[in-house]
Amino acid sequence: MAELRTEEEQLEAIKRWWKENGTSLIAGVAIAIAGVVGWNAWQNYQDNQAQAASMRYQELVNLADDGETADARGLVEEITDSHGRTLYADLARLIDAGLAVEEGDLGEARRALEAVIESSGRAYLQGLARVRLARLQVADGDAEAALDTLARDVPAALAAQQADVRGDALHALGRDDEARQAWQEALAVAEQRNQPIYGVQLKLDDLGAEEATL
């Protein structure tokens, strides 16, 4: 009987525990299941969004290659509005800057590059946008602003291009000795990294820099 009472007491204890905790346990399981289902749904949504952004970006590339500038720039706006935090939005803005330059709209090109610098979470693309923005600033007669732009973070992978544009800015300001040093640095870094860089030797030749080498 003692054993039976023990079993009965255990059963009563289980019943009491279930009465006190069963509802919260069921709710916890339901929340866990909902979380899994919700996470899977979110992942599927993200995958679908990435695929859509990729397809629209490829369409943008094709339009830009075909010279359909107006349609291409309209698609840039769609991509950045709908997929603003994706890699494709950053790349679309870079293409938009190039298209704007082709149209002679340097102001719009600068705005597109500044948007990449301000909104992208990708250091390389931010650095690339800075180098291109500085090049535009030199072309637009704002060499001092170009030097300020280049003084900010630029990844080491873009160091040769950074030095090249810095040389352009210094040359535009009449600081030819510093420009020569910057262009020589660009060549040295490009050679060290086995990266092609074009036109720098011609700039040095124009300055009469006989010591510069490829």
N, C-alpha and C positions, 0 to 999 in steps of 0.2 A: 504493500500500500504506500509505503514511503516513497518507493520509486515512482509509483503512479502519481502521487501528489507532486513530486518533483517535475514530472512531465507536464502535469496540469498547470503547475505554476509557471513553467517555462512557456507553455502555450499562451497562458494569460498575459505573461510579460511581452510575448511577441505581438499579441493582439493590441495591447496598450501602446507599444512602440509604434505599430503600424498606424493606429488611430492618431497618434501624435505627430508622426513624421511621414506618413504615406503620401499625403497630398503634396508636400514639398518635394518628396522624392520623385513623384510622377512629374511634377512641374519641372524639376531639374533635368530629368531625362528628355522631356519634351523640348526644353530650351536647347539641350545639347544636340538633339536631332535637327531642330530648326537651324541651329548654327552651322551644322555640317551641310544641310541643304542650301542654306543661304550662301555659304562660302563657295560651294560648287557653282551656284547660279552666278555669283559675282565673278568667279574665274571664267565661266563661259562667256559672260558679258564682256570681260576684258579681252578675251581671245577674239571675240567677234569684232570688237572695236579696233584692235590692232590689225586684224585682217582688212577691215574696211579702210583704215588709214593707209595701209600699205598699197592697196589697190588705187586709192585716190592719188597717192604720191606718184605711183608709176604713171598714171594718166597725166599728172602734172609734168613729169619729165618728158613724156612724149610730146605734149603740147609745146613745151619750151624748145625742144629739139626741132620741131616743125615750124618754129617761128610764129606760133599762134599766141602772141604775147598777151593780148587782151583776155582771151579765154584762160590762159595760164595764170595770170594774176588774179582773175576771179576765183579760180580754183584754190589758189593760195589762201585767200580769205576764208573759203569754206573749210579747208584743212585746219587752219589755225583756230577757227571758231569751234569746230566739232572735236578736234583732237589736240587741243592746245598744249597738253603736257607730254606729248609723245615725241619720240625722235623725229618722226615725220614732220611735225610742225616746225621744229628747228630747221630741218633741211629745206622745207618749203620756204621759210623766211630767207634763207641764204640764196635760194634760186630767185626769189622775188627781188632781192637786192641786185642780183646780176641783171635781171630783166629791166629794172628801173634804170640802171646805168646805161644799158643799151638804148633806152628811150631818152637819155639825157636828163633824167629826173634824179639828180644826186641827193636832193632832200629826202625823197621817198626811200632811196637806197640806204641812206643813213638811218632813217627810222626803222627799217627792217632789220638792219644789223644791230642797232641798239636794243631792239626787242629780244634778239637772241642773247645778247649780253646780259640783259636784265632778267629774263625769264627762264633761260635754259639751266638745267642742273648738270649739264655735261661740260666738263672743263675744257675738253679739246675744242668743241664747237664754240664755246665762249671765246677761247683764245683765237680761233680762226676768224670769228666775227670782229674781234678787236684789231687784228692785223689788216683785215679788209677795210674796216672803218678808218683806220689810220691812213691807209692808201688813198681813200676817198678824200680825207681831210687835206692831205697834201695836194691832191688834184684840185681841190676847191680853194686853195690858197690859204689854208689854215694849218700851217706846219707846226706851230706851237701846240695846237690842240692834238695833232697827231703824236707828238712826243709824249704828251700827257697820257694819251690812250695806250701807247706802247709801254709806258712805265707800269701799267697794271699787270695782273697775273696773266702770263702767256705760257702754256705748257712747253717743256723742253723740246718736244717734237717739232715745235714751230719756231725754234730759236733762230734758225737761219733766215726764215722769212721776216721775223721780227727785226733782226739786225739790218736786213736789206731795206725795209721800209723806213727804219730809223735813219739810215744813210740818206734816203730820199728826202726826208724831212730836214735833216741837217744841211744838205746841199741847197735846198730851197731857201734856207735861212742864211746862206752864204758862209756856213761853217764847214768849209771844204776839208780841212784836216780831220775833223771829227767824222765827217761823212766817209772819208777814205778809210778810217779805222773801222767804222761800222760795216762797210762793204767787205773789207778784208775779213772781218769776223764772220760775216755771212758765208763767205766762201770757205773759210776754215771749218765752220760748224757743218756745212753741207758736205764737205769732203769727209769729215770725221764720221758723220752719220750715213754716208753713202746716199745722200739725197740729191736729186737734180735741182739746180737753181739756175735760172736763165737770166741773162742780161746784166748780171752784176759785174762780170769782167769788163764788159763794154763801158760801164759807168766808170770803172777804175781807169780804164785806158783813156777815157776823156779827161780825167784829172791828171794823167801822166804818171800814174802809179806803177812804175816799172817793177817794183818789188812784189806786186801782187801776183799770185800764181793760182792756177786752177786747182 
